[in-house]
Amino acid sequence: MNRERMAWLVSIALLALLAFQLPGSLAQRDDDYAFVRTLVEIHRQVVANYVDPVDEDKLRQGAIDGMLEQLDPYSVYVPPKKQEEFDRMLEGTFKGVGIQLDQLDNGDIEVVSPIEDSPAFKAGVLAGDIILRINGKDIKGKKLKDVIADIGNGPLQVTMRVRHATGEVVDLPEMTRQEIVLSTVKGYRRKADSSWDWFVSDKPKIGYLRITQFTPDTFDKLKPQVQKMLAEGMQGLVLDLRFNPGGRLDQAEKVVNLFVKEGVIVVTRGRSRPEEVSKADPREALPEQFPMVVLVNEHSASASEIVAGSLMDNHRALVLGSRSYGKGSVQEVMPMDDKKGGELKLTVAYYYLPSGRLVHRKKDATDWGVDPQVNVPMDANDEKRLIEEQSDLEIIGRLPVRATTKPSTAPTTGPTSQPTPFVDNQLEAAVSTLVGHLILDEKHDAVSTTVPTTRPEGN
């Protein structure tokens, strides 16, 4: 056997061996090709022979969805035509003039609230306005989604005729559609001048911050506001993460680090991903220490669970409310390498709190999410009223129609003929807890300054 033939046979043997040993081997590729051939043949037979005409795009999307449904609800394929909408949802932005709308029972389209500093806000749109015309066309009888499309997808310049709550009909100045960035950091309620009231109690001075989602600018909006509240004498803070679906992990880590000077923030582990341990950087933390209560409920998920759980495990805050949702998985967005494009959002790892607790709720799990140290339940009806309350308290352009007084720790006594106002029992408990903590601290400080440093002599 000559040398060339021997080398050729050795090469073939090595390739065959590698095919059974290496990831992505030739054997694996043969399985992949066989699967693709089967899928293509099924698609061809359905298109050619199914009893009714079929939508081929839906068939292809259905094949992809069926595969990913075997994994978890968070692994999804985003087709090219929905990529922009998907990306905007992640970034917390949309195109428009900046108004929140609702359709009344009589069909009228009502402005719930203009968005602060938006084109609509500057043009004089008020909460409670009824929209009559858009770009010169009467919208009577239109559905809400069609009106939103008229504003968001129409001409760059938008004109609008509205009827104010006073009955006055006005043609508003021309508005220019633009990228609207939704604010994710909110205070307790709007003042008469539409600015936020950031304090839920004045004596003692307890701050209130609600984070609705973790978007790219959440931390940049949160940090200066906390610093401003401290400069105004804040003694304690309620951080409200109820109904927060999560968002960007990097923002959650920065928020934790703002309050925590040292220790583990979160650990990320995946089957094909190296373990990542995020630790607090003392240079990024606030120098001031103050008592904190974090509010969570069963709708607090993902990044909000990381913030609540990490602050609790690092003994930086008390967590109050009800157990969080249990969405502790990491999704990576992978661009598809094909002519049509699209993105695959795939679960690649899980979040673990500093204590080692897995946040994610797996099938048949008994432990998941963040268990509050103080359990204060709220039923579905109260949660619905809470959402309405929060919406009312953030309306720009008119005073809230529900609660206008801040939570009080004083008990209510005596009969009343007035309708019972909604009481946010979780927020009330948080404020009471902070007030009690601050009072105890004051008493301790007072005792420390009056107790003698040496034992008095006895008789």
Residue pairs with C-beta under 8 A, 6 or more apart in sequence:
15 26
18 25
18 26
19 25
19 26
19 27
20 27
39 63
43 56
43 59
43 60
43 63
46 54
46 59
47 54
47 56
47 59
61 77
61 79
64 77
65 76
65 77
68 75
68 76
68 77
71 346
71 347
72 329
72 347
74 327
74 329
74 331
74 345
74 347
75 331
75 344
75 345
75 346
75 347
76 344
76 345
77 336
77 342
77 343
77 344
77 345
78 86
78 342
78 343
78 344
78 345
79 340
79 342
80 340
80 341
80 342
83 341
83 342
83 343
86 343
88 94
88 95
90 215
90 247
90 248
91 215
91 216
92 181
92 182
92 184
92 213
92 215
92 216
92 247
93 179
93 180
93 181
93 182
94 152
94 179
94 180
94 182
95 152
95 177
95 178
95 179
95 180
96 148
96 151
96 152
96 177
96 178
96 180
97 118
97 119
97 120
97 123
97 125
97 151
97 158
97 175
97 176
97 177
97 178
97 180
98 114
98 115
98 117
98 118
98 119
98 120
98 121
98 180
99 111
99 112
99 113
99 114
99 115
99 118
99 120
99 125
99 151
100 111
100 112
100 113
100 114
100 115
101 109
101 110
101 111
101 112
101 131
101 144
101 147
101 148
102 109
102 110
102 112
102 144
103 109
103 110
103 143
103 144
104 110
107 140
107 141
108 130
109 130
109 131
109 139
109 142
109 144
109 147
110 128
110 129
110 130
110 131
111 120
111 125
111 126
111 127
111 128
111 129
111 130
111 131
111 162
112 127
112 391
112 395
113 127
113 394
113 395
113 396
113 397
114 120
114 121
114 125
114 126
114 127
114 396
114 397
115 121
115 180
115 182
115 183
115 396
116 183
116 194
116 396
118 180
119 158
119 175
119 176
119 177
119 178
120 175
121 396
122 175
123 160
123 172
123 173
123 174
123 175
124 170
124 172
124 173
125 160
125 162
125 172
125 397
126 162
126 164
126 165
126 397
126 398
127 395
127 396
127 397
127 398
128 164
128 165
128 397
128 398
129 162
129 163
129 164
129 165
130 162
130 163
131 139
131 147
131 160
131 161
131 162
132 138
132 139
132 140
132 161
132 162
132 163
132 169
133 139
133 159
133 160
133 161
134 147
134 150
134 151
134 154
134 158
134 159
134 160
135 150
135 154
135 155
135 158
135 159
136 159
137 150
139 147
139 150
142 150
151 158
151 177
152 177
155 177
156 176
156 177
157 174
157 175
157 176
157 177
158 174
158 175
158 176
158 177
159 171
159 172
159 174
159 175
160 171
160 172
160 175
161 169
161 170
161 171
161 172
162 169
162 170
162 172
163 169
164 170
165 398
181 215
181 217
182 212
182 213
182 215
183 221
184 211
184 212
184 213
184 214
184 215
184 217
184 218
184 221
184 247
185 209
185 210
185 211
185 218
185 221
185 222
185 225
186 196
186 209
186 210
186 211
186 212
186 394
187 196
187 197
187 198
187 208
187 209
187 210
188 196
188 197
188 198
188 199
188 200
188 208
188 210
188 393
188 406
189 196
189 197
189 393
189 394
189 400
190 196
190 197
190 393
190 394
190 395
190 396
190 400
191 197
192 399
194 396
194 397
198 207
198 208
198 209
198 225
198 228
198 229
199 205
199 206
199 207
199 208
199 229
199 232
199 234
199 406
200 206
200 207
200 208
200 238
200 406
200 407
200 427
200 431
201 406
201 407
201 431
201 434
201 435
202 406
204 235
204 236
204 434
204 435
204 438
204 439
205 232
205 233
205 234
205 235
205 236
206 234
206 235
206 236
206 237
206 238
206 431
206 434
206 435
207 226
207 229
207 234
207 236
207 237
207 238
208 237
208 238
208 240
209 222
209 225
209 226
209 237
209 238
209 239
209 240
210 240
210 241
210 242
210 390
211 218
211 222
211 239
211 240
211 241
211 244
211 255
211 304
211 307
212 243
212 244
213 244
213 245
213 246
213 247
214 244
214 246
214 247
214 248
214 249
214 251
214 252
214 255
214 303
214 304
215 247
215 248
215 251
216 248
216 251
218 247
218 248
218 251
218 255
219 251
219 254
219 255
219 258
222 255
222 258
223 258
226 234
226 237
226 258
226 286
227 286
229 237
230 286
230 288
230 290
234 290
235 290
235 291
235 434
235 438
236 290
236 291
236 292
236 293
236 434
236 437
236 438
237 290
237 291
237 292
237 293
237 434
238 292
238 293
238 294
238 295
238 427
238 430
238 431
238 434
239 292
239 293
239 294
239 295
239 307
239 311
239 317
240 294
240 295
240 427
241 294
241 295
241 296
241 300
241 304
241 307
241 308
242 295
242 296
242 297
242 299
242 300
242 321
242 386
242 426
243 297
243 299
243 300
243 387
244 299
244 300
244 301
244 303
244 304
245 299
245 301
245 302
245 304
246 252
246 301
246 302
246 303
246 304
246 305
246 327
247 302
247 303
248 303
249 266
249 268
249 303
249 306
249 330
249 351
251 303
252 266
252 303
252 304
252 306
252 307
253 265
253 266
253 278
253 306
254 284
255 307
256 265
256 266
256 280
256 306
256 307
256 310
256 311
256 314
257 265
257 280
257 281
257 284
257 285
258 284
258 285
258 286
259 285
259 286
259 292
259 311
259 316
259 317
260 280
260 285
260 310
260 311
260 314
260 316
261 280
261 282
261 285
262 279
262 280
262 282
263 279
263 280
263 314
263 354
264 277
264 278
264 279
264 280
264 310
264 313
264 314
264 354
265 278
265 279
265 280
265 306
265 310
265 314
265 354
266 278
266 306
266 310
266 351
266 352
266 353
266 354
267 275
267 276
267 277
267 278
267 351
267 352
267 353
267 354
267 356
268 275
268 276
268 278
268 330
268 349
268 350
268 351
268 352
269 275
269 276
269 349
269 350
269 352
270 330
270 348
270 349
270 350
272 348
273 348
273 349
280 314
291 318
291 434
291 437
291 438
292 311
292 316
292 317
292 318
293 317
293 318
293 319
293 320
293 430
293 433
293 434
294 307
294 308
294 311
294 312
294 317
294 318
294 319
294 320
295 320
295 321
295 426
295 427
295 430
296 304
296 305
296 308
296 319
296 320
296 321
296 322
296 323
296 324
296 370
296 372
297 321
297 322
297 324
297 378
297 383
297 426
298 322
298 323
298 324
298 325
299 325
299 383
300 308
300 321
300 324
300 325
300 369
300 370
301 324
301 325
301 326
301 327
302 325
302 327
302 328
304 324
305 324
305 325
305 326
305 327
305 328
305 351
305 359
305 369
305 370
306 328
306 351
306 353
306 359
308 317
308 319
308 324
308 370
309 319
309 324
309 353
309 354
309 355
309 357
309 359
309 369
309 370
310 353
310 354
311 317
311 319
312 318
312 319
312 370
312 373
313 353
313 354
313 355
313 357
314 354
318 373
318 374
318 433
319 370
319 371
319 372
319 373
319 374
320 372
320 373
320 374
320 376
320 426
320 429
320 430
320 433
321 372
321 374
321 375
321 376
321 378
321 426
322 372
322 375
322 376
322 377
322 378
323 368
323 369
323 370
323 371
323 372
324 359
324 369
324 370
325 361
325 369
326 359
326 360
326 361
326 365
326 368
326 369
327 359
327 360
327 361
328 350
328 351
328 352
328 358
328 359
328 360
328 361
328 368
328 369
329 347
329 349
329 350
329 351
329 360
330 347
330 348
330 349
330 350
330 351
331 345
331 346
331 347
331 348
332 345
332 346
332 348
333 343
333 344
333 345
334 343
334 344
334 345
334 346
335 341
335 342
335 343
336 342
336 343
336 344
350 358
350 359
350 360
351 358
351 359
351 360
352 358
352 359
353 359
353 370
357 367
358 367
358 368
359 368
359 369
359 370
360 368
361 368
361 369
362 368
374 429
374 433
376 425
376 426
376 429
378 386
378 425
378 426
382 422
382 425
385 422
386 422
386 424
388 402
388 422
389 402
389 403
389 422
389 424
392 400
392 401
392 402
392 403
393 400
393 402
393 403
402 421
402 422
403 421
403 422
407 424
407 427
407 428
407 431
408 428
409 428
409 431
409 432
409 435
